[in-house]
Structures are given as structure tokens and as C-alpha cells.
Amino acid sequence: MSSFVDCKPGSDFPYENLPYGVFSTDDNTTRRIGVAIGEYILDLSAVSHLFTGPILSDKQWVLRKKSLNCLMSLGAEGWSEARSTIQQLLGDTAEGLRDDVELRRSALVRQNTATMHLPAKIGDYTDFFSSEYHAANCGRALRPGEASPLFPNWKHMPVAYHGRASSVVVSGTPVVRPFGQVAENDSADPAWGASRGLDFELEIGFFVGRGTSAGQRVTAEEAGRYIFGAVIVNDWSARDIQKWEAKPLGPFLSKSFLTTISPWVVTMAALKPFVVANPVQDPKPLPYLRHDDDFTFDIDLRVGVKPHGGQEVAVVTETNLRFSYWTMKQQLVHQTSNGCCVNPGDLLATGTLSGPSRESIACLLEHCLLGNGPVSVGPKQSRTFLEDGDQV
């Protein structure tokens, strides 16, 4: 089946994708939920009356909200019904939207006329440390001579820290270089000033759909029914500030100033064709973290840097989501294993998704730690860290 809306070959938004986002336009500044299809956005507020299934028939109002949180809260059955209805509305055999000229004119908005916003109100943000390659590279460089580059707990649980939800913003938001304390070494006196070690971290994040109550633990068997969809995450980092402040409790100001996410949330149903076998986990995780079904995804990921004053974008990272040692299910299960509640719109991210090769290193810090030298970002240009005016 295909859509009556034209989708050019190679489009990021074919009929099989249909990601959710929140947008506004100059002629209607109200934020609305939309679904991307080709070069258009289907405005769900304009077609909410057509959602007449058993779940959404009396909950059409969730499609007229200014964020995805209420839609997320419906759970897996509601998400499935919504996606099925959207596919029917946009299908090339559909008669309602396709043949209603006035409705089509109001409901299909060109993407190049839209301003994108955060897709959800994010109450909490957790950042994991899920790539073994990234963890091992950092361990070898920062703790040379240790028997293992990984801390003893790393292969027994998804390690994470609690991020700052208030500074999660949508992609395209300008980055203000953070200030903080910096010291050359542990015995030197610190100075306060603008970070000179600004870095990117390529990650994937996922939104919690269904919420839980305090004391409730999500099991591995049911975890998939709590995961709404995925976004690209850039967890901006100030490495010189991080080096000084991170002992003993880990990063604080070096991470909390900004985290960027893509505006479009790709549902887990759309990602299903990209499922591959889970990584072999040795030793076996404790029973509460085990799940037999595959929940690892073969998704190619790239980072491009356009240097200040440059005309071309240089690809500096080519990696893959499958390099995450811990699955999204395991991350959510561990997050709630102590009874911590989660809410619709909570964001959990994988951490830096570095792979086994130099080309798949997913942050500039690793290149520095491994002695790779500055990264080329174009003819006669290189970067140890990001400079003012660079675009990522």
C-alpha cells in the first residue's frame, strides 16, 4: 500500500514511517500535533473527527493537544489504532481525505512553512552509558593499566545518570557556549570562563508512553508496551568543565546546559522492520533484565559538521544503533526496578553510540583520548573541539 501524497524516492518521510511531531505556522501559531508524509505534515487537529475506532472515538481530543503526552498515555492499543487510522487516511485507496479538496487543503501543511517544536513536555531525562565501545575507549584512556577498561558493574546493569529535562530543546536551537570552572589538573587552581571543549554526543533517545505509579516495576516482558517512539539525541558536552567537576559524583554543569532532540518521533511500529538480533551479553544479566525477543535496531547514524565559514558539511561519524550493548527495554526496566515511577513524555537516551572503528566514534572526546588527533571537517580545516559558528 502507498499514499496518495507524493513521496519522492529517498524521502525521510515515506508512507512506512509516519513520525509524530508538533508544529505551528505563521498563519496559525497554535501548536498542533502532526504526522510527516513526504514534503507535508498531516495536521491531526484538522482530521481528529475521522478517528472513530473503539479507543479514539471518545478521545479525539488528544489529537488536538499541543504536545504528544496525552496521545502517549493511551498505551500500545491506542498507538496502534492511531497509526492504523493515519495509514488509512493517507492511503492511495482512501476516499475521505483524498477526495475532500477543502479538508485536504487545510489538513496537509507543507513542511517548509512549518516551525517545529518539542514533541512532548519532558518531565524527566535519563542518559545511559550503553555502548561498550565508548565505555571501553574512555576506560582505556582515563584508567590506563587497569585489568579491564570497564568498571566492574558495567556488564551487569545499564549505567546511567539523571539529566536535566529543562534544557532539552528541539534541533535547530542555537547553542550558547557554556561557562564553568576549568582546571588544568587536580592540583591546579580553577578558573571560571567559557568552555573551550565543546563536544557533541550522538545518541538515540526514546519516549516513555504509559506511565507507572510509585513502587511499580516494569518487567522485561511488558517493557515494549511502555515505549512510544525514538528520536535522535545530541547531548552537548563541555569536556574541560567535565574533567574538573566530574569527581566524585559525575558530570553536572558540563552536561546540563543543553540537549538537542530531533522534532520527529519515529514510532516503534515504524522501526519494527529494522529489528536485528540482540548483542550477546556475557555474563548473562540478572533475571529481571533478561528478555528473549529481539529489541535491537539496525539504524545507520551519521554526524556532519559544517565549520564556521565553510560551504560543505563533513561527515565525521558513521555509526549504528545496534552498537548499544543494552536494549531500550533493559534501560526502562532498570530505571523502574527500584520502584521509580515514569510518566508519559519522559526521555531515556542511550549515551554515546560509538562503534568498533575510528569512523564510528560518536564524539570528539574519544578521538582526543585515543590520540587520533584533530578530526578533519573540510579542506585544510580540523577540529579538536567545536568552535563558534560550527554547525552540527
N, C-alpha and C positions, 0 to 999 in steps of 0.2 A: 504494500500500500504506500502511496505517496501523497503529497499535499498539493492542493490547488494553488498555494502560494509558491511562487518560483524560488527555488533554492539552487544557486549556481554550484557547479561541481567544486568540491573543496571547501565549501562553506563550513564555518564553525557551528552553524545552527541549522543542520538538516532536520527533516521530519523525525528522525530517530532520536534526536537529542531533546529538544523542547525544555530547556532550562528555565527556571523561575528567576525573576528579578523584580526590583522596584524602581520605577521611573517617574519622571514628570516631563512636561513640555512647556515651551514658552507660552502657548495659548491655553494651557491648563496646568497650573503649578501644583495642583493636588498630587501627592504621591500615590501611585497605583501599582498593583501587582500586575506583572506582565509575563508573557512567555515568548522567548525568542524563536523566530522561524524565518530563515533566510535573512533578508535585509529588513525585516519587520519585527514589531512587537505586537502580540495579541493582548490587548487590554482586557484583562479578566473582569474588571468592573463593568465594562460595556456589554459583556456576554454572560454575566453571572446568572441571569434568569434562565439560561439554557442548561444549567447544571441541575438536572432533575432526577438524579439517581437516589437510591434509598438513604444514603448518608447526607449528601449535599443538598437535597431538595429543601430541607428546612434549615440549612446552614450556608445558604448562598452569601450571607453577609460576610463570611470570612474572606471571600474573594474581592470584597470592596474595602478591605482594610488597607492601611498604609504600610504594613510590613507583613512578612510571611508567618509570624509567630502563631497566629490563630489557625492558619491552614496546617502548619506543622503539628499543632496539638491534636489534630484529628486522628493521628495514628496511621498505621500502614494501610488499613482498609480505605480510609478517606483519601490518602495519597493515590492509591491505585485507581479509585473511582474518578478522581480529578484528572489524572493523566489519561485515562480511557476516554473521558468526555472531551478533553482537549484534542486528542488524536482524531476523534470522530468529527469535531467541529472543523478541523483543518484538513481532513482527508479529502482526496480528489473526488470521492463519490458522495460527499456530504452535500445536502441540499440547502440546509438552513443558512449558514453563514456565507457559503459560496455564492448563493443565488440572491441574497438580500443586499442590494447595492448600497443602501443607506447604512445598514448595520456594518457592512464590511468597511465602508469609508470611515466610520467612527471607531471601529474596533481594531483596525490594523494601522499601527503607527510606524512610520519609518524610523529605524534606529538612529539615523544620523540627525534626527530632530529631537532626540530624547536626551535627557540628563539622567544618569544612573545614580542611585543612592544605595546605602547599605541595605541589603535584602532583609535583614531581621534586626530586632532590638536584642543586642547581645548582652545577656546578664552576666555571664562568666566565660572566661577564656583559659584553657589549659594547653600548655605547649609540651609535647613529649620529646623524646630523645631516641627515636625509633630506628634510625639507620645504623646498622652495625659498622658499616664502612666509615661513617662520620665519627661515631664514638671511638672507634679504634684509631683512626688517624689523629684525633685530638689527644687520645691517651698516650700514643707513642711519642708525640711531640712534647706534651706537658709533663709526662711522668716517665722519662727515659730510664731504662734499666729495670722497670717493673716486670715481673714474670708474665703478666697479661696486661695488654693495653686497656682492657675493660675493667671497671670496678666489679667487685665480686657479686653485686646484686643485679648487674645489667641483664644477664640472660635468665633471670628468674622473675622479672616483673618489668612492665613498661614504665621506665623512669620519666618523671615529668615535674614541671613546676607550674604554679598558678600565675598566669599572665594578667595583664591589665586590660580589662574589657573596654574601658572608657576611651582608650586610644586606638581601638581597631577602627579603621576607616576604609572607604571604598577606593579601589585602584584609580589612580589619576590624581589623588590628593597630593598637593605639594609637600615635600619633606623639608622640615625645618631642622637644620643641623643641631643636635642636642649639645647642651653644656653639661659638664660634670667635673668631678675630681679625677685627676690623672697623676700617676707617679711612675717614674722610670723603673723602679724596683721596690721591693718590700721595705728597704731601709731608707729610701729617699723620701723627702717631704713632698706631699702632694701639692699640685697647683690646680686652680679651677679655671676652666675655659672651654672653648668649643672643641668637640671631638674631632680628631684628625684620622680616626679609624672607622669611618662609616662603612658598613657592610650590608649586603643582602643575605637572606637565607631563603632558599627555595623549599617550600613545604606544600603539603595538601592538608586542608582542614575539612572537617565535617560538622554539620549542624545536628544537634540533638532535636528530634521531633517530639515524641512523647516525653512528658516529664515524669518524675518519680517523687515520692514523698520521703521525708527524712526517715532514715533507717531502712529503706527499701534497697535491695541489691539487685542489679540487673544481671541475669545469668547469661552465660555464653550462648545458650540455645536460643534465647529470646532477643539478644542484643541487636540483631539486624532490624527488628521491628521498631527500634528506637532511633535509627539513623536515617535522617531525611535526605541528605544530599551533600555534595562535596564542592569546595571552592579551592582556588589557588591562593596560597598564602605567601606573603613576603614578610618575615619577621625581622624588620630592620634592627641592626645591632651596632652599638658603638664599642668597638673592641678595646680601645685604650681605656675607656671608663670601666668596662667589664673586667679587665685584667686587675685593676686596683680594688674594685668593690666586691668581687665575687666570693672572697673568703670571709667568713665561713658559710654563709647562707645562700650563695649563688647570686646570679645577676639581679639587678634592681633597676636603677636609672638607665643602665646601658641597654635595656630591652623595653622598658615601659613607655618610651616616648612615641612609638608608632608601630603598628602592624597593619599591613595592607592586605585586603582580600579582593578577589575578583567579584564583579557585581552579579554574575550569573551563577546560580546554584544548580549544578547538574545532579539530577536525582539518581538514587541508587538503581532504580529500574533502568535508566538510560545507560548506566555503567555495566550492567549485567553481562553484555556480550564481551567485555574485556576481562572477565574473571579468569585468573590462572591459579595454578597450584600454590598453596601457601608455602613459605620457606620452611625448610627443615629446622626445627628448633631443638637444639641439643645443649643442655639437658632438657627433657620434657618439662614444660611449665607445670606448676601445681594444678590439680584438677579443676579448680574454679576458672582457670584461664584457657582451658582446652576447648576447641570446637573442631568437629570433623569436617564441616563443609568449608569449601574454599572461599576466602573473602580477601584475596589479594588481587590487584588490578594492574594490567599491563597498559599503563598510560605514559606515553612519552612526554617529557617535560623539558623545557628549554629556558635559558635566561639570555637575554640580549642586552647589551649596554651600548647606548649611543653617547659617546663622550661629548663634553661641552664643546660646542663649535664644530662638531663633526657632522657629516651628512649621512653616514651609514650606520646601521646597527650591527655590532659584532656579537656573534653568538659565543658566549663564554662558558656555558654549561649545557650539557645534553645528558639527562639522567632519566629515571623512570620510577614511578610509584612502587613498582614491585620490589625495590630495594629497601622497603620498610620491613624490618625483622618482625615487628609486632603489628598485628592487623588492627583495623579500626574497631572491630568487635572487642578484641582484647583490651584496647585502650579504654573503651567505655566501661567494660566490666571491671577493670581495675579501679577506674575513677570512682565507681559506686560501691566497691567491695567493702568499704568501711561504713556504709550507710549514708554517704554523702548524696544529697539529692541533686538532680539535674532538672533543668527547665527547658521548655521549647525555646530554641534560639541560642542555647549555649554552644560555644565553639570549641572544638578539640582539634589540635593540629599535630602533625606527625613529627615535627622537628626537621632539621636539615636533611634532605634526601640525597645525600651523596652516594655514588655507586663505586664500583671497583677500579675504574680508570681515572686518569688525570682529567679527561674531558668531562667526566660525570661528577666532579667535585662541585658541590652546590652552594659554596660560599667562598669569599676571598680569603677568610682567615685560614682555611685549610691549606691553601696554596702557600701562604706565609709560613705556617707551621712545618710544612713538608719541604720547605726550601725550594719551591718551584720558581720563585722569583715573581716579578710583576706579570700580570695577565695582559695579553695583547687585546686592545679594544679598537684596533684600526691601524692604518699605515703610520708608523713612527709614533704610535701612542700606546701607552700601557698604564695599568693601574695596580697599585698595591692595595689601596682602598679607594672608595668613591670620592670624587671631587665635586665641588659646587658646579651645578649646571648639567651634570651627567643625568641621563635618563635610563631607567632600568625597566 
